[in-house]
Amino acid sequence: MNYELNQLPERTVKPRNTGYTMVMDKGLSIRQAEDLIETGGQFTDIVKLGWATSYVTSNLKEKIELYKSANIPVYFGGTLFEAFIIRNQFDDYRAVIDKYGIEHVEVSDGSIILDHDKKCEYIRTLAKDITVLSEVGSKDAEKIIPPYQWIELMQKELDAGAWKVIGEAREGGTVGLFRSSGEVRSGLVQEILTKIPNEKIIWEAPQKEQQVWFIKLCGANVNLGNIAPHEVIPLETIRLGLRGDTFDHFLDS
């Protein structure tokens, strides 16, 4: 860092398994991706090309190679996986992954109805050759999944070979883990943590208030996802107690 400060929480360093920051690229240009790497690359652990934006993104291969050259893995959003699955094109999906040299995939069922045993089968198949992140939760705000079912789904997907499970929130942070207002379903999260190890979960938390809540609950090295590119450095300061929201959270009493 640029100067010394005492009483800061110890942050894990890349490549890391906890304290993970997953950034959502919703259609950045090559120049914008270069800016992200320059300003926030050291704090960015992985980039998700949001939902199916990769289908219409110009210079896709060039952008993927740019991130990879900065040692930042890239993966396609889970909605793209679902778009292939609902069209019975799983083999075509795998071919796309191979074509672009993608080393991580997201398996989700937030927009489609997919038998959970079948979802786990996809995870097992993909996990033989690639790192799988599986997403739990629905994009339908009206669909409320009880805590015991979140736990059961997450555990089965981890057992099937998922490296980490992702708690659904969409890019706006208003479904799944959160109420339509963006408020965290705190009882849900705390119940999940009684059974699923914190380091195995990436919590989608695009809103600052959500990031603060998870950091105060789980510490500076909680895994957070769906972070906007321009929020990477602000998030790092929240993790370190260098923004008003967590300013005294890590100080010795």
Backbone as CSV, one residue per row, in Angstrom:
resi,resn,N_x,N_y,N_z,CA_x,CA_y,CA_z,C_x,C_y,C_z
1,MET,0.831,-1.192,0.000,0.000,0.000,0.000,0.877,1.258,0.000
2,ASN,0.254,2.411,-0.073,1.007,3.656,-0.262,1.616,4.219,1.014
3,TYR,1.110,3.806,2.182,1.659,4.263,3.458,1.163,3.341,4.555
4,GLU,1.702,3.532,5.768,1.419,2.630,6.892,0.232,3.113,7.728
5,LEU,-0.628,2.177,8.091,-1.695,2.424,9.053,-1.775,1.214,9.967
6,ASN,-1.912,1.460,11.248,-2.065,0.371,12.204,-3.531,-0.031,12.340
7,GLN,-3.731,-1.179,12.997,-5.059,-1.678,13.334,-5.962,-1.840,12.109
8,LEU,-5.385,-2.409,11.058,-6.184,-2.790,9.893,-6.359,-4.297,9.910
9,PRO,-7.500,-4.794,9.482,-7.674,-6.249,9.428,-6.720,-6.858,8.404
10,GLU,-6.279,-8.065,8.665,-5.366,-8.738,7.738,-6.156,-9.262,6.544
11,ARG,-5.782,-8.806,5.367,-6.438,-9.253,4.144,-5.663,-10.411,3.520
12,THR,-6.384,-11.382,3.013,-5.754,-12.439,2.242,-5.204,-11.832,0.953
13,VAL,-4.266,-12.524,0.334,-3.678,-12.028,-0.911,-3.971,-13.005,-2.037
14,LYS,-3.950,-12.489,-3.240,-4.198,-13.315,-4.422,-2.992,-14.215,-4.706
15,PRO,-3.214,-15.417,-5.215,-4.523,-16.074,-5.390,-5.053,-16.560,-4.049
16,ARG,-6.301,-16.294,-3.774,-6.854,-16.577,-2.450,-8.134,-17.400,-2.565
17,ASN,-8.487,-17.964,-1.439,-9.705,-18.773,-1.370,-10.800,-18.061,-0.594
18,THR,-10.402,-17.100,0.234,-11.358,-16.281,0.964,-11.024,-14.814,0.742
19,GLY,-11.981,-13.947,1.021,-11.774,-12.531,0.746,-11.892,-12.226,-0.723
20,TYR,-12.620,-13.097,-1.414,-12.777,-13.078,-2.859,-13.677,-11.931,-3.296
21,THR,-13.268,-11.190,-4.321,-14.111,-10.160,-4.925,-14.395,-10.544,-6.370
22,MET,-15.655,-10.852,-6.638,-16.086,-11.177,-8.003,-16.725,-9.932,-8.620
23,VAL,-16.179,-9.501,-9.742,-16.623,-8.277,-10.403,-17.499,-8.628,-11.592
24,MET,-18.579,-7.891,-11.751,-19.470,-8.119,-12.883,-19.172,-7.134,-14.008
25,ASP,-18.826,-7.679,-15.161,-18.626,-6.911,-16.387,-19.905,-7.059,-17.202
26,LYS,-20.655,-5.974,-17.330,-21.928,-6.009,-18.047,-21.802,-5.493,-19.478
27,GLY,-20.578,-5.419,-19.972,-20.375,-4.965,-21.340,-19.311,-3.891,-21.451
28,LEU,-18.280,-3.987,-20.603,-17.190,-3.019,-20.666,-16.483,-3.094,-22.016
29,SER,-16.016,-1.950,-22.488,-15.164,-1.936,-23.668,-13.774,-2.433,-23.288
30,ILE,-12.948,-2.687,-24.278,-11.569,-3.086,-24.014,-10.863,-2.011,-23.184
31,ARG,-11.076,-0.767,-23.543,-10.438,0.324,-22.805,-10.918,0.368,-21.362
32,GLN,-12.208,0.162,-21.147,-12.739,0.157,-19.783,-12.206,-1.032,-18.979
33,ALA,-12.051,-2.172,-19.648,-11.481,-3.340,-18.978,-10.030,-3.067,-18.590
34,GLU,-9.308,-2.378,-19.477,-7.923,-1.998,-19.154,-7.893,-1.065,-17.941
35,ASP,-8.866,-0.154,-17.878,-8.938,0.765,-16.731,-9.224,-0.002,-15.446
36,LEU,-10.128,-0.979,-15.520,-10.425,-1.801,-14.344,-9.171,-2.516,-13.860
37,ILE,-8.428,-3.093,-14.783,-7.208,-3.813,-14.426,-6.186,-2.864,-13.800
38,GLU,-6.052,-1.668,-14.373,-5.073,-0.697,-13.860,-5.432,-0.231,-12.452
39,THR,-6.718,0.058,-12.229,-7.105,0.648,-10.954,-7.470,-0.388,-9.899
40,GLY,-8.112,-1.473,-10.307,-8.617,-2.435,-9.335,-8.196,-3.864,-9.554
41,GLY,-7.261,-4.094,-10.463,-6.871,-5.461,-10.784,-6.330,-6.237,-9.602
42,GLN,-5.587,-5.561,-8.723,-4.993,-6.267,-7.582,-6.050,-6.714,-6.577
43,PHE,-7.261,-6.141,-6.665,-8.329,-6.492,-5.735,-9.419,-7.341,-6.397
44,THR,-9.281,-7.590,-7.694,-10.283,-8.337,-8.446,-9.824,-9.780,-8.603
45,ASP,-10.599,-10.717,-8.067,-10.205,-12.123,-8.109,-10.740,-12.848,-9.334
46,ILE,-11.888,-12.435,-9.811,-12.488,-13.079,-10.969,-13.509,-12.121,-11.565
47,VAL,-13.713,-12.201,-12.875,-14.686,-11.352,-13.568,-15.765,-12.229,-14.178
48,LYS,-17.007,-11.853,-13.921,-18.145,-12.515,-14.564,-18.663,-11.624,-15.682
49,LEU,-18.758,-12.191,-16.875,-19.403,-11.489,-17.980,-20.903,-11.702,-17.794
50,GLY,-21.580,-10.687,-17.268,-22.933,-10.814,-16.753,-23.918,-11.489,-17.684
51,TRP,-24.779,-12.263,-17.076,-25.821,-13.095,-17.701,-25.388,-13.598,-19.078
52,ALA,-25.961,-13.128,-20.192,-25.547,-13.613,-21.514,-24.976,-12.486,-22.357
53,THR,-24.370,-11.498,-21.688,-23.809,-10.369,-22.430,-22.694,-10.799,-23.374
54,SER,-22.052,-11.918,-23.078,-20.955,-12.381,-23.939,-21.432,-12.684,-25.354
55,TYR,-22.716,-12.969,-25.524,-23.256,-13.293,-26.857,-23.182,-12.085,-27.787
56,VAL,-23.315,-10.886,-27.222,-23.361,-9.675,-28.046,-22.151,-8.767,-27.827
57,THR,-21.183,-9.210,-27.031,-20.017,-8.386,-26.724,-19.025,-8.369,-27.886
58,SER,-18.635,-7.177,-28.309,-17.613,-7.062,-29.354,-16.247,-7.414,-28.778
59,ASN,-15.385,-7.934,-29.633,-14.011,-8.250,-29.227,-13.967,-9.147,-27.989
60,LEU,-14.862,-10.131,-27.947,-14.981,-10.980,-26.762,-13.685,-11.714,-26.463
61,LYS,-13.113,-12.350,-27.452,-11.890,-13.126,-27.219,-10.758,-12.222,-26.752
62,GLU,-10.678,-11.037,-27.342,-9.625,-10.095,-26.960,-9.790,-9.673,-25.501
63,LYS,-11.032,-9.442,-25.085,-11.257,-9.007,-23.704,-10.942,-10.125,-22.723
64,ILE,-11.347,-11.341,-23.057,-11.034,-12.478,-22.187,-9.527,-12.633,-22.038
65,GLU,-8.811,-12.530,-23.135,-7.355,-12.662,-23.091,-6.719,-11.524,-22.292
66,LEU,-7.315,-10.338,-22.361,-6.811,-9.204,-21.593,-6.900,-9.486,-20.096
67,TYR,-8.068,-9.963,-19.645,-8.224,-10.292,-18.229,-7.266,-11.404,-17.824
68,LYS,-7.171,-12.430,-18.653,-6.306,-13.560,-18.319,-4.835,-13.138,-18.249
69,SER,-4.432,-12.194,-19.092,-3.043,-11.718,-19.061,-2.733,-10.984,-17.767
70,ALA,-3.799,-10.504,-17.090,-3.643,-9.845,-15.796,-3.880,-10.821,-14.645
71,ASN,-3.910,-12.112,-14.972,-4.142,-13.167,-13.976,-5.498,-13.020,-13.288
72,ILE,-6.497,-12.595,-14.069,-7.865,-12.484,-13.579,-8.718,-13.449,-14.395
73,PRO,-9.168,-14.555,-13.797,-10.014,-15.493,-14.524,-11.339,-14.841,-14.928
74,VAL,-11.935,-15.376,-15.976,-13.203,-14.874,-16.506,-14.176,-16.041,-16.641
75,TYR,-15.448,-15.772,-16.393,-16.456,-16.793,-16.693,-17.742,-16.138,-17.177
76,PHE,-18.548,-16.939,-17.870,-19.821,-16.457,-18.391,-20.893,-16.565,-17.314
77,GLY,-21.807,-15.604,-17.282,-22.899,-15.633,-16.321,-23.749,-16.883,-16.443
78,GLY,-24.375,-17.268,-15.331,-25.171,-18.483,-15.304,-26.355,-18.468,-16.252
79,THR,-26.860,-17.279,-16.571,-28.000,-17.207,-17.497,-27.618,-17.740,-18.865
80,LEU,-26.350,-17.583,-19.261,-25.924,-18.142,-20.548,-25.986,-19.663,-20.497
81,PHE,-25.511,-20.250,-19.401,-25.635,-21.701,-19.217,-27.096,-22.119,-19.361
82,GLU,-28.001,-21.402,-18.700,-29.420,-21.742,-18.757,-29.981,-21.593,-20.165
83,ALA,-29.513,-20.576,-20.904,-29.985,-20.362,-22.272,-29.623,-21.545,-23.165
84,PHE,-28.444,-22.120,-22.940,-28.054,-23.311,-23.709,-28.852,-24.536,-23.250
85,ILE,-29.024,-24.689,-21.929,-29.693,-25.869,-21.407,-31.150,-25.937,-21.851
86,ILE,-31.852,-24.819,-21.797,-33.269,-24.827,-22.159,-33.468,-25.128,-23.636
87,ARG,-32.419,-24.954,-24.421,-32.454,-25.261,-25.858,-31.808,-26.611,-26.169
88,ASN,-31.538,-27.384,-25.119,-30.914,-28.706,-25.281,-29.586,-28.627,-26.020
89,GLN,-28.744,-27.636,-25.644,-27.465,-27.424,-26.318,-26.289,-27.499,-25.336
90,PHE,-26.327,-28.454,-24.443,-25.252,-28.561,-23.457,-23.898,-28.789,-24.119
91,ASP,-23.845,-29.654,-25.114,-22.577,-29.901,-25.803,-22.088,-28.643,-26.512
92,ASP,-23.022,-27.859,-27.045,-22.639,-26.602,-27.689,-22.076,-25.627,-26.661
93,TYR,-22.653,-25.628,-25.459,-22.146,-24.775,-24.382,-20.710,-25.162,-24.045
94,ARG,-20.456,-26.434,-23.925,-19.107,-26.893,-23.607,-18.123,-26.515,-24.715
95,ALA,-18.608,-26.529,-25.951,-17.754,-26.139,-27.079,-17.392,-24.655,-26.997
96,VAL,-18.338,-23.822,-26.572,-18.071,-22.393,-26.413,-17.038,-22.170,-25.313
97,ILE,-17.187,-22.894,-24.214,-16.222,-22.795,-23.118,-14.817,-23.128,-23.619
98,ASP,-14.719,-24.195,-24.389,-13.417,-24.603,-24.939,-12.877,-23.558,-25.914
99,LYS,-13.764,-23.032,-26.757,-13.345,-22.066,-27.788,-12.672,-20.851,-27.177
100,TYR,-13.195,-20.379,-26.058,-12.680,-19.157,-25.454,-11.708,-19.414,-24.296
101,GLY,-11.356,-20.666,-24.082,-10.374,-20.986,-23.057,-10.832,-20.630,-21.658
102,ILE,-12.129,-20.766,-21.404,-12.697,-20.423,-20.109,-12.376,-21.542,-19.109
103,GLU,-11.929,-21.160,-17.912,-11.511,-22.145,-16.911,-12.454,-22.224,-15.717
104,HIS,-13.476,-21.365,-15.697,-14.510,-21.398,-14.662,-15.875,-21.321,-15.339
105,VAL,-16.849,-22.001,-14.779,-18.214,-21.907,-15.298,-19.178,-21.727,-14.135
106,GLU,-20.313,-21.122,-14.451,-21.377,-20.980,-13.466,-22.566,-21.832,-13.896
107,VAL,-22.983,-22.719,-13.016,-24.167,-23.542,-13.238,-25.282,-22.976,-12.371
108,SER,-26.369,-22.572,-13.005,-27.467,-21.963,-12.255,-28.809,-22.406,-12.817
109,ASP,-29.851,-22.102,-12.073,-31.213,-22.387,-12.526,-32.160,-21.285,-12.050
110,GLY,-31.659,-20.056,-12.042,-32.441,-18.941,-11.540,-33.558,-18.501,-12.461
111,SER,-33.447,-18.831,-13.755,-34.460,-18.399,-14.725,-35.226,-19.553,-15.347
112,ILE,-34.787,-20.778,-15.094,-35.462,-21.944,-15.670,-35.816,-22.923,-14.557
113,ILE,-36.729,-23.819,-14.879,-37.055,-24.916,-13.968,-36.174,-26.095,-14.360
114,LEU,-35.306,-26.495,-13.449,-34.345,-27.565,-13.718,-34.345,-28.526,-12.546
115,ASP,-34.622,-29.775,-12.821,-34.577,-30.786,-11.773,-33.224,-30.726,-11.065
116,HIS,-33.240,-30.732,-9.731,-31.982,-30.508,-9.019,-30.994,-31.644,-9.216
117,ASP,-31.472,-32.864,-9.335,-30.552,-33.967,-9.617,-29.872,-33.760,-10.960
118,LYS,-30.618,-33.213,-11.932,-30.039,-32.943,-13.246,-29.015,-31.818,-13.150
119,LYS,-29.316,-30.796,-12.346,-28.365,-29.706,-12.141,-27.066,-30.244,-11.553
120,CYS,-27.177,-31.118,-10.571,-25.983,-31.704,-9.954,-25.216,-32.576,-10.944
121,GLU,-25.945,-33.188,-11.854,-25.284,-33.995,-12.890,-24.447,-33.098,-13.799
122,TYR,-25.002,-31.936,-14.163,-24.232,-30.976,-14.963,-22.983,-30.536,-14.201
123,ILE,-23.140,-30.274,-12.906,-21.982,-29.862,-12.088,-20.918,-30.944,-12.093
124,ARG,-21.332,-32.194,-11.861,-20.361,-33.302,-11.839,-19.646,-33.443,-13.172
125,THR,-20.392,-33.322,-14.259,-19.799,-33.464,-15.595,-18.778,-32.366,-15.859
126,LEU,-19.146,-31.125,-15.582,-18.257,-30.001,-15.856,-17.056,-29.984,-14.917
127,ALA,-17.283,-30.391,-13.663,-16.216,-30.329,-12.658,-15.059,-31.279,-12.955
128,LYS,-15.253,-32.224,-13.857,-14.169,-33.126,-14.242,-13.056,-32.373,-14.965
129,ASP,-13.424,-31.272,-15.640,-12.454,-30.569,-16.481,-12.279,-29.098,-16.158
130,ILE,-13.132,-28.552,-15.280,-13.174,-27.105,-15.115,-13.642,-26.767,-13.708
131,THR,-13.353,-25.565,-13.243,-13.795,-25.128,-11.917,-15.233,-24.631,-11.994
132,VAL,-16.094,-25.211,-11.170,-17.524,-24.895,-11.229,-17.940,-24.039,-10.036
133,LEU,-18.627,-22.947,-10.342,-19.341,-22.180,-9.333,-20.820,-22.439,-9.583
134,SER,-21.545,-22.818,-8.562,-22.975,-23.065,-8.752,-23.767,-22.032,-7.980
135,GLU,-24.820,-21.557,-8.607,-25.629,-20.503,-8.003,-26.930,-21.075,-7.471
136,VAL,-27.272,-20.662,-6.259,-28.506,-21.103,-5.613,-29.404,-19.891,-5.403
137,GLY,-30.690,-20.049,-5.709,-31.646,-18.966,-5.542,-32.320,-18.632,-6.850
138,SER,-33.485,-18.038,-6.756,-34.269,-17.711,-7.939,-34.197,-16.234,-8.263
139,LYS,-34.289,-15.916,-9.567,-34.368,-14.527,-9.997,-35.799,-13.992,-9.895
140,ASP,-36.734,-14.864,-9.570,-38.130,-14.478,-9.396,-38.333,-13.980,-7.967
141,ALA,-38.641,-12.691,-7.829,-38.790,-12.098,-6.501,-39.936,-12.713,-5.712
142,GLU,-40.887,-13.334,-6.419,-42.042,-13.928,-5.748,-41.740,-15.324,-5.206
143,LYS,-40.629,-15.891,-5.631,-40.288,-17.253,-5.211,-39.397,-17.188,-3.968
144,ILE,-39.950,-17.532,-2.834,-39.214,-17.495,-1.575,-38.795,-18.922,-1.205
145,ILE,-37.496,-19.153,-1.142,-36.958,-20.469,-0.798,-36.664,-20.494,0.700
146,PRO,-37.202,-21.450,1.444,-36.948,-21.493,2.896,-35.487,-21.821,3.195
147,PRO,-34.990,-21.392,4.350,-33.575,-21.585,4.691,-33.113,-23.032,4.600
148,TYR,-33.918,-23.997,5.095,-33.479,-25.390,5.071,-33.227,-25.857,3.648
149,GLN,-34.012,-25.306,2.688,-33.844,-25.725,1.298,-32.599,-25.093,0.684
150,TRP,-32.313,-23.824,1.033,-31.050,-23.216,0.592,-29.877,-24.086,1.029
151,ILE,-29.902,-24.488,2.297,-28.812,-25.293,2.856,-28.698,-26.627,2.124
152,GLU,-29.829,-27.279,1.917,-29.827,-28.574,1.242,-29.302,-28.459,-0.181
153,LEU,-29.763,-27.441,-0.916,-29.321,-27.254,-2.301,-27.830,-26.943,-2.358
154,MET,-27.376,-26.042,-1.493,-25.959,-25.690,-1.480,-25.082,-26.902,-1.172
155,GLN,-25.464,-27.678,-0.175,-24.651,-28.827,0.209,-24.586,-29.859,-0.902
156,LYS,-25.714,-30.118,-1.544,-25.727,-31.103,-2.630,-24.862,-30.637,-3.798
157,GLU,-24.858,-29.345,-4.069,-24.068,-28.841,-5.191,-22.571,-28.851,-4.859
158,LEU,-22.234,-28.575,-3.619,-20.840,-28.718,-3.204,-20.403,-30.177,-3.285
159,ASP,-21.277,-31.076,-2.846,-20.966,-32.507,-2.899,-20.814,-32.989,-4.342
160,ALA,-21.528,-32.332,-5.265,-21.456,-32.722,-6.680,-20.171,-32.239,-7.341
161,GLY,-19.448,-31.338,-6.663,-18.169,-30.891,-7.215,-18.015,-29.399,-7.398
162,ALA,-19.020,-28.618,-6.973,-18.881,-27.167,-7.078,-17.755,-26.692,-6.165
163,TRP,-16.933,-25.799,-6.671,-15.838,-25.219,-5.885,-16.398,-24.278,-4.835
164,LYS,-17.323,-23.417,-5.251,-18.041,-22.537,-4.343,-19.490,-22.423,-4.816
165,VAL,-20.366,-22.091,-3.876,-21.755,-21.817,-4.236,-21.982,-20.314,-4.125
166,ILE,-22.818,-19.809,-5.004,-23.120,-18.381,-5.059,-24.539,-18.160,-4.559
167,GLY,-24.710,-17.216,-3.647,-26.028,-16.822,-3.182,-26.606,-15.777,-4.119
168,GLU,-27.735,-16.109,-4.738,-28.355,-15.273,-5.771,-28.837,-13.931,-5.236
169,ALA,-28.605,-12.880,-6.038,-29.136,-11.554,-5.706,-29.466,-10.739,-6.958
170,ARG,-29.077,-11.254,-8.136,-29.123,-10.513,-9.398,-28.178,-9.314,-9.305
171,GLU,-28.081,-8.586,-10.442,-27.153,-7.457,-10.450,-27.655,-6.277,-9.637
172,GLY,-28.960,-6.288,-9.294,-29.501,-5.176,-8.523,-29.538,-5.411,-7.029
173,GLY,-29.432,-6.670,-6.597,-29.462,-6.985,-5.175,-30.840,-6.866,-4.566
174,THR,-31.860,-7.359,-5.290,-33.239,-7.200,-4.807,-34.036,-8.504,-4.828
175,VAL,-33.369,-9.638,-4.989,-34.040,-10.941,-4.952,-33.173,-11.910,-4.159
176,GLY,-33.654,-13.126,-3.989,-32.849,-14.177,-3.373,-32.498,-13.886,-1.932
177,LEU,-31.259,-13.497,-1.700,-30.765,-13.200,-0.348,-31.369,-11.924,0.227
178,PHE,-32.012,-11.132,-0.649,-32.456,-9.803,-0.248,-33.942,-9.594,-0.527
179,ARG,-34.522,-8.716,0.235,-35.889,-8.284,-0.027,-35.876,-7.302,-1.196
180,SER,-37.054,-6.988,-1.712,-37.133,-6.094,-2.879,-36.534,-4.722,-2.579
181,SER,-36.481,-4.348,-1.299,-35.891,-3.069,-0.885,-34.369,-3.106,-0.881
182,GLY,-33.794,-4.306,-1.005,-32.348,-4.467,-0.906,-31.902,-4.904,0.480
183,GLU,-32.846,-4.946,1.432,-32.518,-5.366,2.799,-32.134,-6.840,2.833
184,VAL,-31.086,-7.164,3.565,-30.623,-8.549,3.680,-31.643,-9.385,4.453
185,ARG,-31.896,-10.591,3.972,-32.695,-11.550,4.738,-31.747,-12.153,5.788
186,SER,-31.574,-11.411,6.861,-30.528,-11.736,7.822,-30.712,-13.110,8.457
187,GLY,-31.943,-13.469,8.772,-32.184,-14.782,9.363,-31.795,-15.898,8.410
188,LEU,-32.068,-15.718,7.115,-31.700,-16.698,6.092,-30.187,-16.872,6.050
189,VAL,-29.460,-15.762,5.952,-27.998,-15.832,5.851,-27.397,-16.508,7.077
190,GLN,-27.851,-16.119,8.253,-27.273,-16.674,9.474,-27.599,-18.153,9.633
191,GLU,-28.767,-18.563,9.151,-29.089,-19.988,9.216,-28.236,-20.786,8.226
192,ILE,-28.033,-20.243,7.033,-27.165,-20.905,6.057,-25.780,-21.135,6.665
193,LEU,-25.269,-20.122,7.373,-23.916,-20.204,7.928,-23.787,-21.197,9.076
194,THR,-24.901,-21.680,9.602,-24.812,-22.726,10.628,-24.440,-24.068,10.024
195,LYS,-24.613,-24.212,8.706,-24.371,-25.506,8.053,-23.346,-25.453,6.921
196,ILE,-23.280,-24.336,6.211,-22.374,-24.226,5.058,-21.206,-23.317,5.432
197,PRO,-19.956,-23.788,5.287,-18.797,-22.959,5.652,-18.775,-21.645,4.871
198,ASN,-18.488,-20.570,5.578,-18.476,-19.245,4.966,-17.532,-19.184,3.758
199,GLU,-16.384,-19.863,3.848,-15.411,-19.790,2.761,-15.885,-20.473,1.480
200,LYS,-16.952,-21.264,1.597,-17.494,-21.967,0.434,-18.572,-21.167,-0.294
201,ILE,-18.896,-19.983,0.225,-19.996,-19.198,-0.330,-19.487,-17.866,-0.876
202,ILE,-19.975,-17.488,-2.058,-19.818,-16.130,-2.572,-21.190,-15.476,-2.469
203,TRP,-21.265,-14.419,-1.680,-22.530,-13.711,-1.499,-22.631,-12.597,-2.534
204,GLU,-23.604,-12.676,-3.425,-23.807,-11.565,-4.348,-24.312,-10.364,-3.543
205,ALA,-23.594,-9.264,-3.622,-23.906,-8.087,-2.802,-23.540,-6.823,-3.567
206,PRO,-24.324,-6.451,-4.563,-23.962,-5.302,-5.387,-24.121,-3.952,-4.705
207,GLN,-24.950,-3.874,-3.661,-25.183,-2.591,-3.009,-24.228,-2.389,-1.827
208,LYS,-23.800,-1.138,-1.628,-22.840,-0.845,-0.567,-23.342,-1.313,0.796
209,GLU,-24.607,-1.052,1.110,-25.156,-1.430,2.408,-25.089,-2.936,2.617
210,GLN,-25.261,-3.701,1.538,-25.185,-5.160,1.618,-23.745,-5.602,1.877
211,GLN,-22.810,-4.972,1.211,-21.395,-5.298,1.413,-20.998,-5.026,2.866
212,VAL,-21.425,-3.887,3.384,-21.118,-3.527,4.770,-21.680,-4.565,5.726
213,TRP,-22.916,-4.991,5.475,-23.570,-5.953,6.358,-22.788,-7.267,6.413
214,PHE,-22.384,-7.769,5.250,-21.653,-9.039,5.215,-20.267,-8.909,5.846
215,ILE,-19.603,-7.786,5.630,-18.274,-7.589,6.215,-18.370,-7.514,7.734
216,LYS,-19.387,-6.854,8.235,-19.554,-6.783,9.691,-19.917,-8.145,10.270
217,LEU,-20.641,-8.948,9.516,-21.025,-10.276,10.011,-19.881,-11.275,9.906
218,CYS,-19.217,-11.296,8.753,-18.260,-12.369,8.447,-16.808,-11.922,8.435
219,GLY,-16.550,-10.634,8.505,-15.175,-10.163,8.527,-14.696,-9.640,7.178
220,ALA,-13.490,-9.102,7.189,-12.920,-8.454,6.003,-12.759,-9.412,4.835
221,ASN,-12.610,-10.708,5.133,-12.315,-11.681,4.082,-13.511,-12.534,3.684
222,VAL,-14.698,-11.931,3.750,-15.881,-12.592,3.235,-15.841,-12.537,1.701
223,ASN,-16.366,-13.554,1.051,-16.410,-13.591,-0.416,-17.637,-12.832,-0.910
224,LEU,-17.420,-11.829,-1.756,-18.514,-11.010,-2.255,-18.514,-10.966,-3.778
225,GLY,-19.714,-10.930,-4.358,-19.827,-10.955,-5.804,-20.792,-9.919,-6.357
226,ASN,-20.820,-9.866,-7.707,-21.616,-8.892,-8.450,-21.227,-7.455,-8.082
227,ILE,-19.918,-7.258,-7.929,-19.401,-5.934,-7.610,-19.173,-5.166,-8.915
228,ALA,-19.684,-3.943,-8.979,-19.492,-3.119,-10.170,-18.028,-2.711,-10.290
229,PRO,-17.511,-2.600,-11.516,-16.096,-2.241,-11.686,-15.685,-0.980,-10.933
230,HIS,-16.545,0.032,-10.913,-16.180,1.283,-10.240,-16.323,1.196,-8.725
231,GLU,-16.786,0.044,-8.225,-16.941,-0.134,-6.777,-15.858,-1.027,-6.173
232,VAL,-14.903,-1.484,-6.981,-13.878,-2.404,-6.478,-13.023,-1.744,-5.397
233,ILE,-12.494,-0.552,-5.658,-11.669,0.134,-4.661,-12.509,0.585,-3.466
234,PRO,-13.693,1.163,-3.667,-14.531,1.474,-2.505,-14.798,0.255,-1.624
235,LEU,-15.049,-0.915,-2.231,-15.274,-2.128,-1.447,-14.035,-2.485,-0.640
236,GLU,-12.870,-2.357,-1.240,-11.640,-2.702,-0.517,-11.475,-1.813,0.716
237,THR,-11.847,-0.544,0.616,-11.733,0.341,1.782,-12.745,-0.050,2.862
238,ILE,-13.905,-0.550,2.440,-14.880,-1.032,3.426,-14.320,-2.264,4.135
239,ARG,-13.693,-3.147,3.385,-13.086,-4.344,3.977,-12.021,-3.979,5.013
240,LEU,-11.328,-2.880,4.783,-10.207,-2.497,5.635,-10.597,-1.543,6.761
241,GLY,-11.866,-1.161,6.830,-12.275,-0.218,7.860,-11.818,1.196,7.572
242,LEU,-11.715,1.526,6.272,-11.240,2.850,5.875,-12.323,3.656,5.178
243,ARG,-13.560,3.312,5.473,-14.701,4.095,5.010,-15.645,4.219,6.202
244,GLY,-16.410,5.268,6.240,-17.222,5.542,7.409,-18.082,4.387,7.868
245,ASP,-18.555,3.568,6.931,-19.481,2.479,7.251,-18.860,1.430,8.174
246,THR,-17.547,1.214,8.074,-16.867,0.220,8.922,-15.692,0.846,9.667
247,PHE,-15.687,2.154,9.800,-14.515,2.888,10.275,-14.001,2.383,11.627
248,ASP,-14.920,2.123,12.570,-14.463,1.697,13.894,-14.670,0.202,14.137
249,HIS,-15.057,-0.515,13.095,-15.402,-1.924,13.266,-14.180,-2.773,13.604
250,PHE,-13.018,-2.428,13.059,-11.813,-3.244,13.249,-10.815,-2.624,14.224
251,LEU,-11.171,-1.487,14.779,-10.249,-0.833,15.724,-10.267,-1.544,17.069
252,ASP,-9.105,-1.595,17.714,-9.028,-2.175,19.062,-9.821,-1.297,20.020
253,SER,-10.576,-1.926,20.882,-11.365,-1.151,21.842,-10.493,-0.652,22.994
